[in-house]
Amino acid sequence: MADFTSQSFTDNMSWTLVNSSLENFTQSMDNFTNITTTMAPAPETSHLIVRDLIYNHLGPFVCIFGMLTNVINLVVLTQNQLPESPYTSLTGLACTDFSALMLSFIYMEFSKDTYTYEWRIFDAYVFIGLVNVCTTSSVWITVQLTVERFLFVRHPLWAKDTCDRASAKVKVLMTVAAAAVFNIPRFLVFKPKMLPNGLWILDSTEFRRGTVFYVINWVYSVCIHFLPLVVLSAANIYLVYAVHQAGQQRQKLHIRNNREAAWQREQRRLTITLISIVFLFIVCIIPSAFSDFPIAFALFGRDKTELQFKTSSFYFSLQYIANFLVWVELSLNFVLYCAFNEKFRRVMKFTATRCIKKLNVPFCRKNGNILLHVNFKSGQSSTRNSVLHTNSLSMNTKGSSVHHEGQPLQKHIETGEKKDAVPNGETPLLNQNV
């Protein structure tokens, strides 16, 4: 055991101890063990280009984009027009994704290159533990959604009666609570340590160096990566097959555009949305599964020792790329919702129109009247002289209701009266002669 006090050694190794503290935040956190107390080989530096590109340029941009889109997801998914249980689960998924992206952004922008005691406390006892809780929750909420959709396709009548909004909330809360308990060891693996030059770094605790945590690390690899991947892959294959079969059956039976057919189409779109989410998850999480240290060393270690492999450019680059793909997966759900879910797009248009009206945006008004009126049922917009469809915003699900400014006009339309002003006394929403 050597006590390294030279400035040159500290400068050469600081990137290993601090700048890589993020490592694979979805699982391993295993890039640096005992480096401060054991003679280590001269570190490779070719991976620093990858690190700079991801942690200083691409990573922050993706995190900002993901936080903004997840905020939009939360605003839209919490609307009363989306009362189905999968949308409640997707709301929980947006919360966990936003939290993981926010913590990662704080780390990249403020913590990773700051060697103060306060930021090392943040890394050791806040960031590493909480970001793993969020990502674990995100993984298993996705699994929960997939299993529920699988049961819905297999047993639609049973699922329609049992899978409601309240049960979805309970499932999401239970998943987050279980993820928090499961990741308690994450809060015990690092501690701040001051170098002779006054810089604070992260050092491994005795618990992390022990055999117990080695076993726990394997459990993490199985429970957070490989088991979800197996479940999601198998369920996703069946869902793709079921959607294909349902489409062929609809063509053969020539189902008309009635209420039941509309409900079936909506469920089909929801299933396709979930299939796209799972597919993105599988593509982006597989590299993380193989970047966990026990798995990576077994597959790629070859003739290197554990310490040589942990300080190799290959392993660091694998960690950086795996982290970046996780951020991408946490950020792109909004894009998938817009691409595959028509109902999400309709509700987003309706919500945006309502917000614009409340903000009194000038370009949306002319002569004191609002020009844009959203037909929620069709997802299209109409001018102020269009016929008012009061049922276009009504819900087919039990207990859900929507309020919009057109509803107070219904009574006056029926009695032949003319509505001149909206309830808040501002400019008229719609002037309609009946």
HELIX and SHEET records of a PDB file:
HELIX    1   1 GLN A    7  SER A   14  1                                   8    
HELIX    2   2 TRP A   15  ASN A   19  3                                   5    
HELIX    3   3 LEU A   48  LEU A   53  1                                   6    
HELIX    4   4 ILE A   54  LEU A   58  3                                   5    
HELIX    5   5 GLY A   59  LEU A   77  1                                  19    
HELIX    6   6 SER A   85  ILE A  106  1                                  22    
HELIX    7   7 TYR A  107  SER A  111  3                                   5    
HELIX    8   8 TYR A  117  PHE A  122  1                                   6    
HELIX    9   9 ASP A  123  PHE A  127  3                                   5    
HELIX   10  10 ILE A  128  ARG A  154  1                                  27    
HELIX   11  11 PRO A  156  THR A  162  1                                   7    
HELIX   12  12 ARG A  165  PHE A  182  1                                  18    
HELIX   13  13 ILE A  184  LEU A  188  5                                   5    
HELIX   14  14 GLU A  206  ARG A  209  1                                   4    
HELIX   15  15 THR A  211  TYR A  220  1                                  10    
HELIX   16  16 SER A  221  PHE A  226  3                                   6    
HELIX   17  17 LEU A  227  LEU A  253  1                                  27    
HELIX   18  18 ARG A  259  SER A  291  1                                  33    
HELIX   19  19 PHE A  293  PHE A  300  1                                   8    
HELIX   20  20 GLU A  306  LYS A  310  1                                   5    
HELIX   21  21 SER A  313  SER A  331  1                                  19    
HELIX   22  22 ASN A  333  PHE A  340  1                                   8    
HELIX   23  23 GLU A  342  LEU A  359  1                                  18    
HELIX   24  24 PRO A  362  CYS A  364  5                                   3    
HELIX   25  25 THR A  390  LEU A  393  5                                   4    
HELIX   26  26 LEU A  409  THR A  415  1                                   7    
SHEET    1   A 2 PHE A 190  MET A 194  0                                        
SHEET    2   A 2 TRP A 200  SER A 204 -1                                        
SHEET    1   B 2 ARG A 365  LYS A 366  0                                        
SHEET    2   B 2 ASN A 369  ILE A 370 -1                                        
SHEET    1   C 2 HIS A 373  ASN A 375  0                                        
SHEET    2   C 2 GLN A 380  SER A 382 -1                                        
END                                                                             
